[in-house]
């Protein structure tokens, strides 16, 4: 299919889960195997040894800089603050800014959630009427580095990606050679776009809440009112992410990560448009040339569903979690659905020696996790690694 006929990735053709009655029988399995599954996900570079080591011992070991989708224009009713936070969660950053400026948390706009155990720099928007009180934001953990007016509030997703600089401390003695071998594979093939562990909360509790909500075991009233808006969005997204990761894991385990199969939803790299792969022989060369990527599901009423063989695989994953497709419509504003690339190539990628270990520098698209890339290099053996 030509690029001119591709469809937007958010559009869905509904699919049915294989067995909606599996919800209750599957749930104990989900809870018991969650942590094991996270640790034991397959590697693209499984035949190569890991470098080991540790990350995030100090906040300065993990530096993240947001790449905005656009620069603030210099005029308007919103104030864009270029903020640096240190060892502070995204939720606490928003609460701190709202409290010091005496505005509601809903009035604070961010493009994306950044790591807690890190030094991060990002744009945050607030009403321009707060301009005289901005200095009150500065604290031991938060600094406002710049401020500029803009016409619109900053919204989720208004970023191109993130630039990372990460120190892996105390790796194996021959870590440089090991890292170079893994990097050569990733430069050629990309890496599996699994969600990072921070997506799921402490011990997977955020994803568990999301599945409880989707299955009707909990309602929104079971969430503390002060944190309801934040946790509801996070929990439902975590559940979507876990299903995506299961689909991706099965493709990798079955040797199908880089193979276009019938019914795959392909994304055109240049435009972002999506289409269904009906002629795999014609589509495989386009994938191999980097013109397209295979996508996985973030289930929801607006998601474009895979068809044929690919659709059957995705429906099986949904059924394994005991979730009905219709459940996502209950929270349609928060789980509208989308497609996500299964493979990603890091940009500006370099690895250099450091007195404490190895220093990684790279840029990733919005929504892609640095810890997932590092996982291919470190190959952790326990949940605490």
Secondary structure, 3 states (H helix, E strand, C coil): CCHHHCECCCCCCCCCCCCCCHHHHHHHHHHHHHHHHHHCCCCCCCCCCCCCCECCCCHHHEEEEEEECCCCCCCCCEEEEEEEEECCCHHHHHHHHHHHHCCCHHHCEECCCCCCCCEEEEEEEEEHHHHHHHHHHCCCCEEEEEEEEECCCCCCCCEEEEEEEEEEECCCCCHHHHHHHHHHHHHHHCEECCCCHHHHCHHHHHHHHHHHHHHCCCCHHHCCHHHHHHHHHHHHHHHHHHHHHHHHHHHHHCCCCCCCCCCCEEEECCCCCEEECCCHHHHHHHHHCCCEEEEEEECCCCCCCCCHHHHHHHHHHHHHCCCCCCHHHHCCCCCCCEEEECEECCEEEEEEEECCEEEEEEEEECCCCHHHHHHHHHCCCCCCC
